[in-house]
Amino acid sequence: MRMALSGLMLLLFWFMLYSNQVNIDMEVKAAQQLSMSAQLAAHDASLVISPSSIGTGDAVFDQAGSSQVFQRTFDDNAGFDPNTGQALPTSLYQGSVALLYQGFIDYSNQATFPFDYVNSAYGIHIVLTDPAVIFVVQVTSKAYTVFSKPQTFTYPVIYQYNPGAA
């Protein structure tokens, strides 16, 4: 009886460790996917330049177009339905994505670069050398085991438009 109880306790301990490890692995994967999806979406959004500004050489973002491109690219890569904004069943996330902040620093609101950009609400402090798009997204991961809770990730992403890099 004592051997059986010891074996059962060992099995329970192993199950708890295994569940914890699965949850940690999935949270890391969700954080990595969030980072990559946001970076790719910000890149795509930084390429939406107002056609009238191209001739002058001073990049001015088409803000409405950039926002739409960011949302569409992010939804496609992170596993959200582009029509409803809700997480797809195969997504690592649950609920909907929240776009907490979007900012556009370009020649329409900043005459010279480099520019020291600070947004203390989201912990952003960066020296911008070129026009940039700034987005802050928030998503909640799924709970994968009985011992875990959903994790909320807030991720700021900044992408600078560099016409010479293309």
C-alpha positions in Angstrom: 0.0 0.0 0.0 2.8 2.4 0.9 4.5 1.7 -2.5 1.3 2.3 -4.4 0.8 5.6 -2.5 4.4 6.7 -3.2 4.0 5.8 -6.9 0.7 7.8 -7.1 2.3 10.8 -5.5 5.3 10.6 -7.9 2.9 10.4 -10.8 0.9 13.4 -9.6 4.2 15.4 -9.1 5.3 14.4 -12.7 1.9 15.5 -14.1 2.1 18.8 -12.4 5.6 19.4 -13.7 4.7 18.3 -17.2 1.6 20.6 -17.2 3.6 23.5 -16.0 6.3 22.9 -18.7 3.6 22.7 -21.5 2.1 25.9 -20.3 5.5 27.7 -20.2 6.3 26.4 -23.7 3.0 27.6 -25.1 3.3 31.0 -23.5 6.8 31.4 -25.0 5.4 30.4 -28.4 2.5 32.8 -28.1 4.9 35.7 -27.1 7.2 34.9 -30.1 4.3 34.8 -32.5 3.0 38.1 -31.2 6.4 39.7 -31.7 6.8 38.4 -35.2 3.2 39.2 -36.2 3.5 42.7 -34.9 6.9 43.4 -36.5 5.7 42.1 -39.9 2.4 44.1 -39.6 4.3 47.3 -38.6 6.7 46.8 -41.6 3.7 46.5 -44.0 2.1 49.6 -42.4 5.2 51.6 -42.8 5.1 51.2 -46.5 1.7 52.9 -46.9 2.9 56.4 -47.9 0.6 59.1 -49.1 1.1 59.4 -52.9 1.2 63.2 -52.8 4.3 63.1 -50.4 6.3 60.8 -52.6 7.1 63.6 -55.1 8.5 65.9 -52.4 10.7 63.2 -50.9 9.2 63.8 -47.5 7.5 60.6 -46.4 4.0 61.2 -44.9 2.0 58.1 -43.9 -1.5 57.5 -45.1 -2.7 56.9 -41.6 -6.0 55.3 -42.4 -4.4 53.0 -44.9 -1.5 52.1 -42.6 -3.9 51.2 -39.8 -5.9 48.9 -42.0 -2.8 47.2 -43.4 -1.4 46.8 -39.9 -4.7 45.2 -38.6 -5.0 42.9 -41.7 -1.4 41.7 -41.6 -1.5 41.2 -37.8 -4.8 39.3 -38.0 -3.5 37.0 -40.8 -0.3 36.2 -39.0 -1.5 35.9 -35.4 -4.6 33.8 -36.1 -7.4 36.4 -35.8 -10.5 36.6 -38.0 -10.0 39.7 -40.2 -13.8 40.4 -40.2 -14.6 40.0 -36.5 -11.2 40.5 -34.9 -11.9 37.3 -32.8 -9.2 34.6 -32.3 -9.6 31.7 -34.6 -9.9 28.2 -33.1 -6.4 27.3 -34.2 -4.9 30.5 -32.8 -2.7 30.6 -29.7 -4.9 33.4 -28.4 -8.4 33.9 -27.1 -10.8 36.8 -27.4 -9.9 39.7 -29.6 -6.8 41.7 -30.3 -6.8 45.2 -28.8 -5.0 48.0 -30.6 -4.1 50.2 -27.6 -2.2 52.9 -29.4 -1.1 53.9 -32.9 1.2 56.8 -33.7 2.7 58.2 -36.9 5.8 60.3 -36.8 6.5 61.7 -40.2 7.2 65.0 -42.0 3.6 66.2 -41.5 4.2 66.5 -37.7 8.0 66.4 -37.3 10.1 68.6 -39.5 13.5 67.1 -38.7 15.1 63.8 -37.7 16.6 62.4 -35.5 13.7 62.8 -33.1 13.6 61.7 -29.5 10.2 59.9 -29.2 8.9 59.2 -25.7 5.6 57.6 -24.7 5.8 56.9 -21.0 2.3 55.3 -20.9 3.7 52.3 -22.8 7.4 52.5 -21.8 8.6 53.7 -25.2 11.7 55.8 -25.5 13.6 55.8 -28.8 15.5 58.0 -31.1 13.9 57.9 -34.5 16.2 58.6 -37.4 13.4 58.3 -40.0 9.6 58.6 -40.1 8.0 55.8 -38.1 4.8 54.0 -37.3 4.2 53.0 -33.7 1.6 50.5 -32.6 0.8 48.9 -29.2 -1.2 45.7 -29.3 -2.6 43.5 -26.5 -3.7 39.9 -26.8 -4.6 37.2 -24.3 -3.2 33.7 -24.7 -5.2 30.6 -24.0 -4.9 28.5 -20.8 -3.5 25.2 -21.9 -3.6 23.2 -18.7 -5.8 22.9 -15.6 -3.0 24.6 -13.6 -2.6 27.6 -15.8 -4.4 30.9 -16.4 -4.6 33.0 -19.6 -1.7 35.4 -20.0 -2.2 38.9 -21.3 0.6 40.3 -23.5 1.1 44.0 -24.3 3.6 44.5 -27.1 4.8 47.9 -28.5 6.2 47.8 -32.0 8.0 50.6 -33.9 9.0 50.5 -37.5 10.9 53.2 -39.3 10.4 54.0 -42.9 13.7 53.9 -44.7 13.4 54.5 -48.5 17.1 53.8 -49.0 16.7 50.2 -47.6 14.4 49.0 -50.4 
